[in-house]
Amino acid sequence: MADRSGKRAVLGIETSCDETAAAVLDLHGTILAETVISQFADHAPFGGVVPEIAARVHLRYLPSQVAHVMAQAGIGMQDLAGVAATTGPGLIGGLIVGCQFAKGLALAADIPFLSINHLEAHALTARLPSLTGGTADFPYLLLLLSGGHSQCITVRGVGRHERLGGTVDDAVGEAFDKVAKLLGLGWPGGPALERLAQSGDPNAYPLPRPMLRRPGCDFSFSGLKTAVAHLVAAGLTDQARADLAASFQHAVTDVLADRATHAMRMIRERHPQADLLVIAGGVAANTAIRSALSQAAERQGFRLLAPPGRLCSDNAVMVAWAGIERLRLGLTDGMDVAPRPRWPLSDLAGPSLAMPARDAATRAAPHSGDDPAPHSGDDPAPHGGDNPAPRSGDDPAPRSGDDPAPHSGDDAQRVGAG
């Protein structure tokens, strides 16, 4: 790593949905301090994430949160090698808060600003030395499972990703939350459904397994959700509800194991040396899913790496680490970078295209306080504050398990309920 004249840490900021997070890591990846503030109480009455509320809560807590982690780490601004912030994908209001706050810190301290893609931050968590001991070499397979994403991705390097497959309808976490609502479990439904499933019979209901054994590694969960809805409409006893929860979870684990198996075969065809399957996102914290994917990986001769639960959901540790990965390549970002509610991994610039650190200071000045980060011409998504109502009816829940991922489909902003 290049000498940074005494600089010894990176500050990470995460505000893409409904959790306000900050963390400080040293340049070797050791976690010096981390904190996460959940907004569950703010959004629970609405049954989902309200973007305008999320942005205001981020604004309320982020400054004190950053001060707290800096003090806890024993770090001053003069010690920072850079400030990293999630700038997409996510809810635009929260992204603006975190991105602009990070830019202000970087500008005031005359240090690099690092614009981090939320999905890539998840992808690179596997390389955090305290988790893997440095054994997560490129390329590897990422299975991203959250309230807004179900994707199989080849991670070839920083800014170099290949999407092998993804959901054609609901994300897996979205399916968990919708089924949890059907079963009367409330929001967020992922953890509640997993708890209920523990007292049920996973073979009680022969639910469909969409896409099972089909070529490729795409996913589909809407048909499975519909099958559950029909059974719920017929009426259920308390034990039948537990049995249905267990049967649904069992069907999902079968599908995920099958799709992951296909993805492992696909990456091996293109990269014979690949031998690592990484799972990330809130759904990756589900014990049954971890077990099924571990067995699938072993059958294919792969190792499974699953981050601790707190690092599966949204957090600032992964953001700071992604910033360190970029700094190691001499890459930083200009003050004219705008938050992007939609930011697919395919749009990321690899090392040959991103801006070298020495050129960062020549970029344009940040937007004024009256216009902190306007949408670019390619980004028509509305500001979260323009559409604050949560999802309702058939499409209630924005997140799965511990993951408040706000994105709809694979790369879009979650409108309404995050």
Secondary structure by P-SEA (a helix, b strand, c coil): ccccccccbbbbbbccccccccccccccccccbbbbbbccccccccccccaaaaaaaaaacaaaaaaaaaaaaccccccccbbbbbcccccaaaaaaaaaaaaaaaaaacbbbbbbcaaaaaaacccccccccccccccccccccccccccccccccccbbbbccccccccaaaaaaaaaaaaccccccaaaaaaaaccccccccccccccccccccccccaaaaaaaaaaaaacccaaaaaaaaaaaaaaaaaaaaaaaaaaaaaaaaacccccbbbbbccccccaaaaaaaaaaaaaacbbbbbcccccccccaaaaaaaaaaaaaacccccccbbbbcccccccccccccccccccccccccccccccccccccccccccccccccccccccccccccccccccccccccccccc
